[in-house]
Amino acid sequence: MNTDPAAIAAARQVLAHLGVTVTDLQSHPATPSVLPTIAEYLPRVVAAAGPGARRTYGTYGDRMAAAWPDRPLDTITASDFEALNRR
């Protein structure tokens, strides 16, 4: 694979701007962030909401919990909400 010299120069410039070296990147492997699932997160939302918000939005939370209990928050898309809304 031939790497574009301009891309390499741009990457070096960005790293320099961030104060990061290639060694820094190699010594700190990326760890995926693990977001909670809908079933884990919704109880926190409900606990933080006031009674009016629970009355207004509670049915939406119930529907999300029933449809996607094991899905991490970052896997749910706008089109998923649209599809849930059409049910």
Buried (B, 14 or more C-beta within 10 A) or exposed (E): EEEEEEEEEEEEEEBEEEEEEEEEEEEEEEEEEEEEBBBEBBEEBBEEBEEEEBEEEBEEBEBBBEBBEEBBEEEBEEEBBEEBEEE
